[in-house]
């Protein structure tokens, strides 16, 4: 039986690897297309604080800088949490194949990254165009591949599990 500590550690490392890949893919997209960074992470922080009757402290410049920093931390936390969730699922014996692990990692990353923004009304994926979806999906696929790869590398016996088909044990 795998300890909770080992699951958490492997998941956090996998989530950090995934988050790094997601950020790299996002920054590459920004550089190629000449697009600015998204403001939705900061808006999510501001909206969340607004709901509890708080604001981001400081003058306008400080408040903006803090919201940006907190938005980035929120993203890193979401990525790490998705990695821990993936490791916890894997500890149950599912997913078994590499393809399913990548797919589950992608779904968890999409949910952790976009869920809070959607629930708080910062964005509505139903209104996104094709370019918006591509700009969101591609970095999350990079997350999934990196997180699943890291988790596989850190999980004892995962090579055999990664090569097996997705069937009930």
C-alpha positions, 0 to 999 in steps of 0.5 A: 500500500502506498502512503498518503505522503508518497502519493501527495509528494509524487502528485505535487511533483507531477503537478509542478512539472505539468504547470511548468509545461503549461506556462512554457506553452502559454508563453510560447503562444504569447510570443508567436501570436504577439498576444498579451497575458490573460487577465482572467487569473487576476480577475478571479482573485479580485472576484473571489475577494469581492465575494468575501467583502475584501479587496486587494490591498494597496494603491492602484499600482500595488493592487494590480501587482498583487492581483497579478502575483496572486493569480499566478499563485492560484494557477500554480496551486491549481496545477499542483492540486490537479497533480495530487488528484491524479496521483491519488486516482492512480493509487487506486489502480486507475487510470492504467494506461499512459493514454488514459493517464494523460487524458485524466490529467488534461481533464483535471487541469482543465477543471482546476484551471477553468472551474473557478473562473467559470463559477465566479463568472470571470469567463464563460467557455460557452462564448469562446471562439476557436482561437480561445479554445486552442489557446486554452487546450494546447497548454493544458495538453502540455500540462497533461503530458508532462504531469503524466510523464513525471508521475509515471517516472516517480511511481514504482512499477508504473512501466508495467501499468502504463503498458497495460490496457484499460481494463478492470483488474 
